[in-house]
Amino acid sequence: MKTRLEWYEASQAMSIVGLRHSMSLRDKRKDNHGYSGRDVHDNFWGVLGEMAFAKLKNVYYAGTVDTFKDADVGENYQVRTVGSNKNRNLIIRPDDPTQDIYVLVEVAKCGGYYSCVLHGGIYGYDGKRDEWLSDFGQPHRPSAYRVPNRSLNKEFMKI
């Protein structure tokens, strides 16, 4: 499943990212999981993925702030976005809710819009397999589950 996000949707995403970033600064929050990346940039791509998934599913996107482990979209969808870095796999962390559905959205900038592709999903309890636990070659960061794209359920694209 594919969709595109237009400039006005990217503008909304920037507003959400600005709120999330400002609240983190206000509350003096530290980055999690050994992260020391491009926080505003990476968060922008994450919000684009959330927006794209909601658009593909034709469900309301709340653009929440400070909800942390709550669902990104709907009642139980956790959106994982790739496209802004080298990783192309769906990531589930050990402390992520097991009952939620994790979906992988790939975002690419295409001139005047963002192209978004939903690759599929997996329940948290199915994605936390010992053989998928990895430190991604970064032993200073906590391990997480790297779900291979071939293991993503395409049926979640129809829900």
Secondary structure, DSSP 8 states (H G I E B T S, - for coil): -EEEE-HHHHHHHHHHHHHHHHHHHHTT---STT--S-HHHHHHHHHHHHHHHHHHHT------SS-TTS-SBTTTEEEEEESSSS--SEEE-TTS-SSSEEEEEEEEEETTEEEEEEEEEEEHHHH--GGGEE-TT-TTS--EEEE-GGGSBGGGGT-
